[in-house]
Amino acid sequence: MRILVTAALGALLSIPLLVNAAEYSPYVNEDFPRNLYWGDTHLHSSFSMDASIMGNTALPPAAAFQFARGETITANNGMRVRLQVPLDFLVVADHAEHMGILPKLREGAADILADPIGRRLYDTLTNNPDGSTLLMGELLKSTSVNEPIIANDAIERSVWEESASTADAFNDPGTFTTLIGYEWTSMPGADNLHRVVVFADAADKVTQIKPFSSFDSEQPEALWAFLADYEAKTGGRALAIPHNSNISNGRMFAVEDSNGRPFDRDYAVQRMRWEPIIEVTQIKGDSEAHPWLSPDDEFANFETWDFGNFGALEGDNKENYMLQYEYARSALKLGLQ
């Protein structure tokens, strides 16, 4: 079908314009899904070192899924709690680094206490009034320099298998969707480069690998290579979701790769393939826009947390030139350039 259209220019020139309907509105007959689903792609359970040290000592992945789908659970403070409206989907994304170590320390697991380092960590946690604070500092330092405090392949695999199988057990197609995932916690020089890794697969594929952590590499390119290997090995699918670019001190959307080389086509293709989306807002600040970059936008100062990186707790270490490489709106402009 062809439609006769008189455009402004056509009217001025008295020239009718012919427009092919199929070209003008190619999606007019498409049946797009229009359902809106609510969920969380970045939740930590007691398996995460930070959540466990900061108070979540009793709620493992199973409790997270129960709460998300609308069940009543007992919180760490003893209160009975329930969501008013259940979620449609959930990713329990515990940190890969030292995943599940804290619960094992708290229970005094024999396989942990058999290791001299595990015994020392256990004593610090249980026999020192400031044990949690001391241990948190040690774990954060370990992650920032990419050196694990304690490494036990058997424990790491068993914890990952438990996390994945728990997600499978709570998956209820059409009602409540669980996705297996974890967080890659790279923070070179305390600059946040964290990514949540999400798999589109069940535990039978996901447990063929062990989570790739910042102890394996702090470079995003290495993470992408791991995801490519995972897909080739299992036939599965995965992606990575960066978050809190606002505390990366200009690293997250820098215009060079991790080795300081200018982007090339291969880099751009790889990044678009493995990181199609980003998380722009969470408790550690908004990463969409900044008033220094968008001075005429009154909403650009929404939930701004812009004084530095993870090492800035004692003062501001942010410089204005870093901001353009931290915020999503600016990143899109840089990409167009």
Rosetta silent file (secondary structure, phi, psi, omega in degrees, C-alpha in Angstrom):
SEQUENCE: MRILVTAALGALLSIPLLVNAAEYSPYVNEDFPRNLYWGDTHLHSSFSMDASIMGNTALPPAAAFQFARGETITANNGMRVRLQVPLDFLVVADHAEHMGILPKLREGAADILADPIGRRLYDTLTNNPDGSTLLMGELLKSTSVNEPIIANDAIERSVWEESASTADAFNDPGTFTTLIGYEWTSMPGADNLHRVVVFADAADKVTQIKPFSSFDSEQPEALWAFLADYEAKTGGRALAIPHNSNISNGRMFAVEDSNGRPFDRDYAVQRMRWEPIIEVTQIKGDSEAHPWLSPDDEFANFETWDFGNFGALEGDNKENYMLQYEYARSALKLGLQ
SCORE:     score description
SCORE:     0.000 S_00000001
   1 L     0.000  138.212  177.062    0.000    0.000    0.000 S_00000001
   2 E  -118.941  137.517 -174.890    1.231    3.501   -0.823 S_00000001
   3 E  -111.869  134.987  176.841    0.010    6.569    1.032 S_00000001
   4 E   -83.924  119.452 -177.968   -0.201   10.074   -0.416 S_00000001
   5 E  -122.097  133.519  173.264    1.447   12.477    2.010 S_00000001
   6 L  -104.457  105.091  178.854    1.702   16.250    1.708 S_00000001
   7 L   -84.641  169.897 -178.508    4.743   17.323    3.660 S_00000001
   8 H   -57.714  -46.181 -179.955    5.557   20.921    4.593 S_00000001
   9 H   -67.490  -39.919  179.065    8.077   21.197    1.792 S_00000001
  10 H   -62.207  -38.532  178.763    5.776   19.400   -0.584 S_00000001
  11 H   -64.987  -40.986 -179.837    2.951   21.816    0.237 S_00000001
  12 H   -63.999  -36.078 -176.624    5.186   24.798   -0.404 S_00000001
  13 H   -96.528   -0.596 -176.488    6.216   23.410   -3.761 S_00000001
  14 L    57.674   37.540  179.878    2.787   21.911   -4.507 S_00000001
  15 L  -116.720  114.332  176.639    4.504   18.548   -4.926 S_00000001
  16 L   -70.614  141.035  179.944    2.780   15.490   -3.368 S_00000001
  17 E  -106.039  133.436  176.409    5.176   13.032   -1.723 S_00000001
  18 E   -99.950  126.935 -179.736    4.684    9.276   -2.009 S_00000001
  19 E  -122.855  129.691  177.681    5.803    7.220    0.989 S_00000001
  20 E   -74.823  120.821 -175.340    5.905    3.441    1.077 S_00000001
  21 H   -60.188  -36.679 -178.526    3.989    2.358    4.199 S_00000001
  22 H   -64.726  -33.595  178.789    6.211   -0.663    4.740 S_00000001
  23 H   -82.649  -34.432 -175.194    9.274    1.585    4.860 S_00000001
  24 H   -71.504  -38.337 -179.231    7.639    4.402    6.759 S_00000001
  25 L  -136.711   72.981 -172.847    6.374    2.262    9.645 S_00000001
  26 L   -65.643  -17.951 -175.717    8.110   -1.102    9.467 S_00000001
  27 L  -102.168    8.085 -171.645    6.998   -2.129   12.964 S_00000001
  28 L   -61.508  -31.289 -178.011    3.300   -1.336   12.624 S_00000001
  29 L  -101.500    5.842 -179.389    2.275   -4.999   12.422 S_00000001
  30 L   -76.948  146.860  179.229    4.787   -6.337   14.939 S_00000001
  31 L  -107.714   86.701 -178.118    3.498   -7.895   18.157 S_00000001
  32 L   -81.732  144.627  174.971    5.947   -6.670   20.796 S_00000001
  33 L   -66.289  139.051 -176.561    5.734   -7.955   24.381 S_00000001
  34 L  -123.754    9.790  178.185    4.270   -5.289   26.629 S_00000001
  35 L   -78.534  139.857  179.038    4.422   -6.897   30.064 S_00000001
  36 L  -106.058  126.895 -178.983    6.492   -5.076   32.676 S_00000001
  37 L  -117.321  143.145 -177.955    8.448   -7.191   35.152 S_00000001
  38 L  -112.995  135.722  178.923   10.077   -6.080   38.390 S_00000001
  39 E  -165.533 -170.076 -177.190   13.151   -7.670   39.878 S_00000001
  40 E  -135.795  126.170  179.686   16.647   -7.251   41.244 S_00000001
  41 E  -105.215   12.414 -173.563   19.841   -8.097   39.376 S_00000001
  42 E  -154.318   75.282 -178.830   22.261   -7.240   42.182 S_00000001
  43 E  -124.161  135.413  179.624   21.506   -8.768   45.569 S_00000001
  44 L  -106.104  138.629  175.544   24.000  -10.081   48.118 S_00000001
  45 L  -105.689 -169.672  178.172   23.309  -12.828   50.622 S_00000001
  46 L   -66.294   -9.907  176.928   25.325  -13.978   53.630 S_00000001
  47 L   -72.816  -16.730 -178.925   27.637  -15.669   51.105 S_00000001
  48 L   -87.534  137.990 -177.021   29.102  -12.222   50.258 S_00000001
  49 H   -60.100  -41.670 -176.578   32.008  -10.986   52.351 S_00000001
  50 H   -71.956  -46.006 -179.155   30.647   -7.432   52.684 S_00000001
  51 H   -61.933  -40.874 -177.612   27.036   -8.363   53.462 S_00000001
  52 H   -67.372  -43.573 -179.975   28.105  -10.963   56.014 S_00000001
  53 H   -67.106  -35.089 -176.265   30.537   -8.661   57.812 S_00000001
  54 L   -83.604    3.391  173.120   28.013   -5.791   57.847 S_00000001
  55 L   134.272  -19.325  179.933   25.324   -7.827   59.565 S_00000001
  56 L   -86.172   84.870 -177.306   23.756  -10.382   57.251 S_00000001
  57 L  -100.129   -6.837 -169.888   24.978  -13.455   59.045 S_00000001
  58 L  -127.273   -0.192 -173.451   21.863  -15.620   58.728 S_00000001
  59 L  -117.891   94.741  179.048   20.283  -15.155   55.291 S_00000001
  60 L   -79.306 -175.806 -179.689   21.835  -17.298   52.528 S_00000001
  61 H   -53.025  -38.681 -179.225   20.645  -17.372   48.882 S_00000001
  62 H   -58.122  -42.485  179.458   17.623  -19.519   49.757 S_00000001
  63 H   -65.775  -35.619  178.824   16.296  -16.847   52.118 S_00000001
  64 H   -63.374  -44.259  178.848   16.814  -14.188   49.452 S_00000001
  65 H   -66.750  -39.387  178.376   14.709  -16.132   46.946 S_00000001
  66 H   -60.588  -47.243  179.911   12.028  -16.824   49.549 S_00000001
  67 H   -62.698  -44.132 -176.452   11.769  -13.143   50.420 S_00000001
  68 H   -63.147  -34.744 -177.764   11.756  -12.046   46.778 S_00000001
  69 L   -88.918    7.424  170.673    8.869  -14.308   45.850 S_00000001
  70 L   104.040    6.600  178.883    6.740  -13.001   48.709 S_00000001
  71 L   -80.966  157.172  176.078    7.358  -15.375   51.596 S_00000001
  72 L   -86.699  130.148  178.072    7.739  -14.185   55.183 S_00000001
  73 E  -128.871  167.419  176.145   11.255  -14.605   56.575 S_00000001
  74 E   -97.827  118.810 -179.018   13.061  -13.680   59.780 S_00000001
  75 L   -73.468  172.727 -178.868   15.494  -10.821   59.248 S_00000001
  76 L   -63.594  -23.239  178.524   18.873  -10.589   60.948 S_00000001
  77 L   -89.471    5.342  177.688   17.359   -8.338   63.619 S_00000001
  78 L    91.555   -8.078 -179.909   14.742  -10.965   64.470 S_00000001
  79 L   -75.265  146.630  172.156   11.810   -9.193   62.813 S_00000001
  80 E   -87.081  125.314 -173.053    9.400  -11.100   60.609 S_00000001
  81 E  -132.729  152.609  178.822    9.362   -9.378   57.214 S_00000001
  82 L  -155.358  143.431  175.388    7.619   -9.764   53.869 S_00000001
  83 L   -70.643  140.034  174.778    7.454   -7.795   50.635 S_00000001
  84 L   -65.605  -39.340  178.076    4.124   -6.077   49.981 S_00000001
  85 L  -127.714  118.789 -179.587    4.456   -7.012   46.306 S_00000001
  86 L   -61.853  156.959  174.710    6.634  -10.019   45.336 S_00000001
  87 L   -82.643  162.172  176.203    9.292   -9.646   42.654 S_00000001
  88 L   -92.181  -27.463 -179.059    9.070  -11.320   39.267 S_00000001
  89 E  -152.895  159.079 -179.854   12.762  -12.231   39.040 S_00000001
  90 E  -152.483  137.593  168.239   15.935  -12.201   41.112 S_00000001
  91 E  -112.574  115.277  169.667   19.678  -12.606   40.621 S_00000001
  92 E   -83.483  109.700 -171.135   21.560  -13.454   43.810 S_00000001
  93 L  -114.736   70.441  179.476   24.914  -11.956   42.850 S_00000001
  94 L   -72.069  149.230  179.478   27.330  -12.746   45.653 S_00000001
  95 E   -60.049  132.982  177.781   30.927  -11.602   45.324 S_00000001
  96 L   -65.635  -35.302 -176.879   33.115  -14.239   43.682 S_00000001
  97 L   -71.210  117.512 -179.785   36.030  -13.237   45.898 S_00000001
  98 L    61.408   30.175 -179.750   35.892  -15.294   49.137 S_00000001
  99 L   -57.915  125.569  175.434   32.328  -16.405   48.302 S_00000001
 100 L    77.629   -0.830 -177.880   30.837  -18.316   51.227 S_00000001
 101 H   -67.784  -41.138 -176.591   33.960  -18.107   53.388 S_00000001
 102 H   -62.403  -46.628  176.253   32.330  -16.005   56.127 S_00000001
 103 H   -58.291  -37.906  179.784   29.463  -18.452   56.838 S_00000001
 104 H   -68.698  -35.256  175.661   31.993  -21.279   57.024 S_00000001
 105 H   -65.313  -42.921 -177.736   34.126  -19.264   59.438 S_00000001
 106 H   -65.122  -33.747 -179.514   31.119  -18.517   61.628 S_00000001
 107 H   -87.965   -4.773 -179.783   30.137  -22.179   61.796 S_00000001
 108 L    65.717   42.648 -177.471   33.722  -23.280   62.401 S_00000001
 109 L   -59.877  135.898 -174.712   33.759  -25.608   59.398 S_00000001
 110 H   -59.938  -37.710 -177.624   36.462  -28.242   59.686 S_00000001
 111 H   -69.352  -21.706  175.036   37.762  -27.677   56.144 S_00000001
 112 H   -83.048  -46.123 -176.483   38.365  -24.019   56.988 S_00000001
 113 H   -68.978  -19.456  177.709   39.896  -24.578   60.419 S_00000001
 114 L   -70.047  -19.717  177.866   42.276  -27.153   58.990 S_00000001
 115 L   -90.852  129.003 -179.052   44.005  -24.313   57.142 S_00000001
 116 H   -55.959  -37.241  178.079   46.284  -22.197   59.408 S_00000001
 117 H   -68.764  -40.896  176.822   45.051  -19.026   57.722 S_00000001
 118 H   -60.541  -40.755  177.713   41.459  -20.156   58.167 S_00000001
 119 H   -62.658  -41.196  179.097   42.118  -20.777   61.853 S_00000001
 120 H   -64.322  -43.590  179.561   43.587  -17.287   62.229 S_00000001
 121 H   -64.082  -39.528  177.956   40.594  -15.703   60.506 S_00000001
 122 H   -61.582  -45.213  179.280   38.231  -17.736   62.693 S_00000001
 123 H   -63.410  -40.425  178.130   40.005  -16.591   65.851 S_00000001
 124 H   -61.204  -43.187 -175.343   39.899  -12.961   64.665 S_00000001
 125 H   -72.673  -36.548 -171.478   36.179  -13.178   63.973 S_00000001
 126 H  -100.096  -23.228 -173.013   35.124  -15.013   67.121 S_00000001
 127 H  -111.819    0.172 -179.021   37.588  -13.957   69.827 S_00000001
 128 L  -118.403  127.973 -179.985   38.119  -10.258   69.111 S_00000001
 129 L   -59.023  -27.693  177.640   35.430   -7.655   69.930 S_00000001
 130 L  -102.330   21.746 -173.822   36.504   -5.754   66.806 S_00000001
 131 H   -59.072  -42.064 -178.861   36.900   -8.920   64.779 S_00000001
 132 H   -62.719  -43.224 -179.897   34.291   -8.080   62.146 S_00000001
 133 H   -65.237  -44.014  179.838   35.842   -4.669   61.470 S_00000001
 134 H   -63.077  -42.355 -178.732   39.357   -6.075   61.309 S_00000001
 135 H   -68.051  -38.548  178.083   38.290   -8.867   59.012 S_00000001
 136 H   -61.105  -43.905  177.911   36.385   -6.512   56.723 S_00000001
 137 H   -61.364  -39.690 -179.844   39.486   -4.345   56.341 S_00000001
 138 H   -67.887  -40.352  179.795   41.587   -7.388   55.555 S_00000001
 139 H   -67.442  -42.469  178.813   39.103   -8.684   52.981 S_00000001
 140 H   -63.562  -43.660  178.643   38.783   -5.302   51.254 S_00000001
 141 H   -62.279  -41.296  178.428   42.563   -4.904   51.080 S_00000001
 142 H   -58.022  -44.314 -178.795   42.844   -8.405   49.697 S_00000001
 143 H   -69.676  -36.746 -177.002   40.358   -7.607   46.945 S_00000001
 144 H   -70.007  -24.568  179.253   41.938   -4.256   46.086 S_00000001
 145 L  -106.977    5.084  175.790   45.347   -5.880   45.516 S_00000001
 146 L    59.317   41.216  176.734   43.910   -9.057   43.919 S_00000001
 147 L  -129.429  110.497 -178.300   45.468  -11.421   46.421 S_00000001
 148 L   -64.387  142.848  176.208   43.161  -13.912   48.159 S_00000001
 149 L   -72.302  -43.110 -179.324   43.596  -14.325   51.889 S_00000001
 150 L  -138.894  136.546 -178.738   42.608  -17.957   51.723 S_00000001
 151 L  -131.125  125.304  179.527   42.168  -20.145   48.662 S_00000001
 152 L  -145.895  104.978 -172.941   40.547  -23.577   48.664 S_00000001
 153 H   -60.232  -39.499 -178.445   39.303  -24.887   45.330 S_00000001
 154 H   -64.141  -42.982  178.748   37.054  -27.553   46.856 S_00000001
 155 H   -65.714  -44.658 -177.848   35.306  -25.044   49.111 S_00000001
 156 H   -60.910  -41.551  179.997   34.938  -22.516   46.308 S_00000001
 157 H   -68.960  -40.268 -178.428   33.360  -25.090   44.006 S_00000001
 158 H   -66.820  -37.787  178.403   30.998  -26.448   46.656 S_00000001
 159 H   -66.463  -43.146  179.053   29.777  -22.950   47.550 S_00000001
 160 H   -64.458  -41.011  178.108   29.199  -22.094   43.877 S_00000001
 161 H   -64.162  -37.946  176.917   27.355  -25.352   43.304 S_00000001
 162 H   -65.269  -43.764  179.916   25.128  -24.639   46.303 S_00000001
 163 H   -61.595  -44.974 -177.670   24.399  -21.125   45.051 S_00000001
 164 H   -68.658  -44.077 -178.473   23.529  -22.345   41.545 S_00000001
 165 H   -67.809  -32.569  176.741   21.419  -25.304   42.647 S_00000001
 166 H   -64.463  -42.798  177.268   19.502  -23.090   45.077 S_00000001
 167 H   -59.914  -44.733  178.186   18.606  -20.731   42.239 S_00000001
 168 H   -58.949  -41.867 -175.609   17.383  -23.678   40.184 S_00000001
 169 H   -64.353  -29.004 -177.758   15.275  -24.970   43.057 S_00000001
 170 H   -95.980   -2.731 -179.722   13.385  -21.685   43.358 S_00000001
 171 L   -72.254  125.789 -178.032   12.846  -21.135   39.646 S_00000001
 172 E  -130.979   87.468 -173.052    9.121  -21.256   38.830 S_00000001
 173 L   -50.790  131.312  179.124    8.632  -20.534   35.105 S_00000001
 174 L    86.799  -11.906 -179.338    5.888  -18.038   34.431 S_00000001
 175 L  -122.794  -52.437 -179.494    5.596  -17.052   38.090 S_00000001
 176 E  -146.756  118.728 -175.758    9.024  -16.319   39.585 S_00000001
 177 E  -102.662  128.068  174.131   12.262  -16.445   37.601 S_00000001
 178 E  -107.489  140.176  178.219   15.625  -17.034   39.216 S_00000001
 179 E  -123.695  134.069  179.449   18.862  -16.276   37.393 S_00000001
 180 E   -79.958  135.591 -179.993   22.250  -17.608   38.437 S_00000001
 181 E  -163.693  177.579  175.612   24.904  -14.941   38.842 S_00000001
 182 E  -160.441  172.043  178.029   27.746  -13.494   40.844 S_00000001
 183 E  -110.665  129.931  172.817   29.747  -10.285   41.181 S_00000001
 184 E   -91.392  120.916 -163.449   33.223   -9.790   39.729 S_00000001
 185 L  -110.794   53.050 -179.732   34.814   -7.353   42.178 S_00000001
 186 L   -73.570  130.081  175.860   37.680   -5.677   40.372 S_00000001
 187 L  -148.721   69.238  179.898   38.869   -2.468   42.024 S_00000001
 188 H   -61.317  126.413 -178.256   42.429   -1.580   40.944 S_00000001
 189 H    61.835   25.741 -177.883   43.767    1.134   43.172 S_00000001
 190 H    71.223   10.423  175.254   40.353    1.167   44.921 S_00000001
 191 L   -85.105  126.953 -173.937   38.692    2.339   41.663 S_00000001
 192 L   -74.627  118.752  172.963   35.384    0.523   41.196 S_00000001
 193 L  -124.583   25.475 -172.932   35.156   -1.651   38.076 S_00000001
 194 L   -60.302  145.133  173.032   32.623   -4.123   39.480 S_00000001
 195 E  -134.713  139.927  168.380   30.400   -6.181   37.191 S_00000001
 196 E   -92.386  124.859  178.336   27.493   -8.490   37.957 S_00000001
 197 E   -96.363  127.750 -177.805   27.746  -11.592   35.777 S_00000001
 198 E  -123.444  133.534  179.403   24.385  -13.137   34.842 S_00000001
 199 E  -106.570  145.316  176.895   23.836  -16.509   33.193 S_00000001
 200 L   -96.538   22.075 -169.675   20.812  -17.506   31.103 S_00000001
 201 L  -126.861  164.652  177.390   21.376  -21.133   32.039 S_00000001
 202 L   -86.563  176.849 -172.979   20.590  -23.677   34.726 S_00000001
 203 H   -63.376  -27.411 -178.205   23.037  -25.172   37.197 S_00000001
 204 H   -61.432  -31.313  176.614   23.983  -28.099   34.955 S_00000001
 205 H   -89.776  -44.409 -172.411   25.838  -25.691   32.654 S_00000001
 206 H   -65.574  -32.241 -179.212   26.874  -23.003   35.117 S_00000001
 207 L   -80.454    2.085  172.527   28.571  -25.435   37.512 S_00000001
 208 L   -73.611  -14.571  177.611   30.875  -26.600   34.736 S_00000001
 209 L  -123.076  170.585  171.559   32.901  -23.505   35.555 S_00000001
 210 L  -115.040  142.325 -176.933   33.963  -21.700   38.697 S_00000001
 211 L   -51.980  131.718  174.886   33.293  -17.936   38.932 S_00000001
 212 L   -78.429  120.230 -174.730   36.040  -15.865   37.340 S_00000001
 213 L  -112.385  175.732  176.736   37.088  -13.386   40.033 S_00000001
 214 L   -68.332  -17.017  173.942   39.325  -10.354   40.299 S_00000001
 215 L   -69.057  -25.430  174.992   41.904  -12.721   41.785 S_00000001
 216 L   -78.958  -40.972  175.090   42.085  -14.245   38.295 S_00000001
 217 L  -169.918  145.468  176.533   42.348  -10.826   36.644 S_00000001
 218 L   -94.913    0.947 -176.038   41.321   -7.245   37.359 S_00000001
 219 L   -94.309  127.525  177.604   40.907   -6.452   33.636 S_00000001
 220 H   -55.014  -35.798 -179.664   37.405   -6.431   32.113 S_00000001
 221 H   -59.528  -34.693  178.257   38.822   -7.807   28.863 S_00000001
 222 H   -69.978  -36.700  175.950   39.872  -10.952   30.731 S_00000001
 223 H   -62.567  -43.994  179.229   36.357  -11.307   32.138 S_00000001
 224 H   -61.555  -39.789  178.667   34.910  -11.067   28.615 S_00000001
 225 H   -63.259  -39.899  176.798   37.324  -13.757   27.436 S_00000001
 226 H   -61.497  -43.424 -179.984   36.168  -15.983   30.291 S_00000001
 227 H   -64.410  -38.570  176.852   32.511  -15.447   29.298 S_00000001
 228 H   -63.016  -42.232  178.326   33.361  -16.314   25.682 S_00000001
 229 H   -64.361  -39.207  178.468   35.068  -19.510   26.865 S_00000001
 230 H   -59.936  -47.300 -178.310   32.039  -20.331   29.027 S_00000001
 231 H   -65.074  -39.662  179.326   29.671  -20.029   26.082 S_00000001
 232 H   -66.035  -37.560 -177.207   31.958  -22.074   23.835 S_00000001
 233 H   -74.000  -41.054 -170.201   32.321  -24.805   26.463 S_00000001
 234 H  -107.192  -17.258 -171.532   28.687  -25.103   27.548 S_00000001
 235 L    75.491   12.436 -179.020   26.610  -23.668   24.706 S_00000001
 236 L   -88.271 -169.781  179.926   25.166  -21.313   27.302 S_00000001
 237 L  -136.657  147.001 -179.820   24.729  -17.556   27.410 S_00000001
 238 E  -153.924  161.378  172.227   26.033  -14.862   29.740 S_00000001
 239 E  -150.159  168.115  178.523   26.502  -11.124   30.088 S_00000001
 240 E  -124.099  140.492 -178.337   28.120   -8.657   32.483 S_00000001
 241 E  -119.654  105.607  176.043   26.483   -5.568   34.012 S_00000001
 242 E   -66.386  152.182  175.088   28.848   -2.791   35.204 S_00000001
 243 E  -148.277  160.854 -179.565   27.723   -0.711   38.167 S_00000001
 244 L    51.843   49.106  171.708   28.787    2.294   40.214 S_00000001
 245 H   -61.613  -19.355 -179.205   30.865    3.878   37.502 S_00000001
 246 H   -67.004  -15.219  176.940   30.528    6.998   39.695 S_00000001
 247 H  -119.167   33.568  177.947   33.212    5.646   42.018 S_00000001
 248 L   -99.177   -1.341 -177.716   35.622    4.440   39.355 S_00000001
 249 L    50.383   46.194  173.712   37.647    7.686   39.329 S_00000001
 250 L    84.388    9.001 -176.719   37.379    7.924   35.567 S_00000001
 251 L   -91.466  -35.778 -168.581   38.134    4.285   34.732 S_00000001
 252 L   -59.649  -43.504 -177.828   34.762    2.737   33.864 S_00000001
 253 L  -117.597   32.795  175.547   34.187    4.623   30.591 S_00000001
 254 L   -62.243  158.107 -176.060   37.745    5.675   29.811 S_00000001
 255 L   -96.817   18.663  171.965   38.599    5.817   26.108 S_00000001
 256 E  -126.639  159.283  176.685   41.538    3.430   26.454 S_00000001
 257 L   -79.360 -173.793 -174.861   41.582   -0.262   27.262 S_00000001
 258 L   -66.197  -18.641  178.167   43.037   -1.710   30.454 S_00000001
 259 L   -99.068    9.610  176.948   46.549   -1.508   29.019 S_00000001
 260 L    83.222    9.896  179.848   46.210    2.154   28.068 S_00000001
 261 L   -89.970  141.317  177.403   45.761    1.533   24.340 S_00000001
 262 E   -58.526  147.752  178.748   43.155    3.540   22.390 S_00000001
 263 L   -56.399  144.667  168.438   39.992    1.616   21.570 S_00000001
 264 L  -123.388 -179.196 -175.998   39.881   -0.286   18.305 S_00000001
 265 H   -60.842  -41.849 -178.092   36.997   -1.965   16.521 S_00000001
 266 H   -60.669  -42.060  179.255   37.565   -5.321   18.203 S_00000001
 267 H   -61.726  -45.725 -178.518   37.401   -3.734   21.660 S_00000001
 268 H   -61.844  -42.768  179.832   34.166   -1.936   20.827 S_00000001
 269 H   -63.364  -43.677 -179.438   32.574   -5.106   19.450 S_00000001
 270 H   -63.935  -43.489 -177.651   33.605   -7.109   22.510 S_00000001
 271 H   -67.527  -40.404  177.960   32.308   -4.536   24.974 S_00000001
 272 H   -65.271  -34.484 -178.926   28.969   -4.184   23.196 S_00000001
 273 H   -68.827  -44.829 -172.254   28.657   -7.977   23.095 S_00000001
 274 H   -95.359  -18.925 -178.333   29.338   -8.666   26.761 S_00000001
 275 L  -130.270   67.300 -176.777   28.088   -5.447   28.402 S_00000001
 276 L   -73.401  -18.452 -179.095   24.906   -4.371   26.599 S_00000001
 277 L  -135.729  162.304  173.725   23.440   -2.694   29.704 S_00000001
 278 L  -133.349  157.418  175.206   24.660   -0.943   32.843 S_00000001
 279 E   -92.983  117.562 -171.696   23.238   -0.420   36.318 S_00000001
 280 L   -99.318  -17.328 -176.769   22.868    3.332   36.745 S_00000001
 281 E  -139.851  133.448  171.597   21.409    3.736   40.249 S_00000001
 282 E  -162.681 -172.896 -170.292   21.954    2.048   43.595 S_00000001
 283 L   -62.395  -25.378  179.559   22.720    2.842   47.233 S_00000001
 284 L   -92.535   28.665  171.520   26.273    4.012   46.423 S_00000001
 285 E   109.489  161.785  178.743   25.032    6.782   44.141 S_00000001
 286 E   -91.381  140.440 -177.050   23.517    7.532   40.759 S_00000001
 287 L  -121.467   22.560 -179.834   25.653    7.065   37.643 S_00000001
 288 L   -87.197  -50.190 -174.962   23.424    8.512   34.944 S_00000001
 289 L  -146.993  161.190  179.918   24.282   12.211   34.964 S_00000001
 290 L  -138.046  140.353 -176.693   26.282   14.784   36.935 S_00000001
 291 L   -61.936  -25.864  178.312   25.639   18.522   37.336 S_00000001
 292 L   -70.080  -29.630  179.458   29.199   19.389   36.310 S_00000001
 293 L   -89.830  -29.054 -178.278   28.568   17.640   32.994 S_00000001
 294 L  -129.473   70.197 -173.341   24.925   18.721   32.598 S_00000001
 295 L   -64.997  -19.971 -178.532   24.679   22.116   34.332 S_00000001
 296 L   -94.718    2.431 -179.364   21.310   22.946   32.761 S_00000001
 297 L  -103.196  110.295 -175.737   19.611   19.759   33.916 S_00000001
 298 L   -68.307  -15.138  179.185   18.004   20.249   37.318 S_00000001
 299 L   -95.998   -1.015 -176.367   17.746   16.492   37.788 S_00000001
 300 L   -69.591  -12.859 -179.400   21.434   15.803   37.112 S_00000001
 301 L   -99.378   19.615 -179.433   22.183   16.077   40.837 S_00000001
 302 L   -69.601  121.119  174.891   19.890   13.186   41.788 S_00000001
 303 L    50.028   44.483 -177.915   21.481   10.969   44.474 S_00000001
 304 L   -76.534  130.571  175.143   25.003   12.136   43.601 S_00000001
 305 L  -130.822   94.614 -164.436   27.890   10.368   45.356 S_00000001
 306 L  -133.919   28.423 -176.086   30.913   11.925   43.727 S_00000001
 307 L   -97.455    2.685  175.870   33.755   12.457   46.167 S_00000001
 308 L   159.961 -147.052  179.123   35.995    9.618   45.092 S_00000001
 309 L  -119.773 -159.481  179.273   36.444    5.857   44.941 S_00000001
 310 L   -68.709  -15.960  178.641   36.581    3.140   47.594 S_00000001
 311 L   -92.961    8.025 -173.293   39.761    4.697   48.907 S_00000001
 312 L   -97.890   17.340 -176.260   38.155    8.101   49.481 S_00000001
 313 L   -64.663  -22.675 -179.638   36.658    7.411   52.895 S_00000001
 314 L  -100.392    6.796  178.972   39.101    9.827   54.486 S_00000001
 315 L   160.533  169.969 -176.510   38.619   12.618   51.968 S_00000001
 316 L   -78.021  125.954  174.190   37.776   13.706   48.448 S_00000001
 317 L  -126.227   22.662  179.169   40.041   12.305   45.725 S_00000001
 318 L   -93.565  136.628  173.965   37.806   13.051   42.747 S_00000001
 319 L  -116.851  146.619 -172.070   38.893   15.474   40.027 S_00000001
 320 H   -58.012  -32.241 -177.462   36.459   17.023   37.561 S_00000001
 321 H   -63.914  -22.615 -178.323   38.187   15.622   34.483 S_00000001
 322 H   -71.996  -26.568 -168.169   37.292   12.123   35.710 S_00000001
 323 H   -61.537  -38.565 -178.106   33.533   12.733   35.632 S_00000001
 324 L   -62.634  -20.799 -179.336   33.050   12.461   31.865 S_00000001
 325 L   -98.623   13.645 -176.185   34.409    8.911   32.056 S_00000001
 326 L  -121.277  -23.660 -171.100   32.062    7.893   34.870 S_00000001
 327 L  -108.278  140.745 -171.593   28.487    8.789   33.918 S_00000001
 328 H   -59.218  -41.078 -178.256   26.264    6.917   31.461 S_00000001
 329 H   -62.866  -43.293  177.964   25.014    9.991   29.613 S_00000001
 330 H   -67.361  -36.849 -179.992   28.585   11.152   29.010 S_00000001
 331 H   -61.380  -38.697  178.089   29.654    7.613   28.066 S_00000001
 332 H   -64.219  -40.476  177.315   27.080    7.581   25.272 S_00000001
 333 H   -63.587  -43.234  178.806   28.450   10.875   23.953 S_00000001
 334 H   -62.112  -38.894  179.319   32.001    9.540   24.087 S_00000001
 335 H   -63.664  -40.291  177.602   30.868    6.452   22.206 S_00000001
 336 H   -65.110  -38.256  177.918   29.343    8.580   19.453 S_00000001
 337 L   -63.449    0.000    0.000   32.538   10.565   19.177 S_00000001
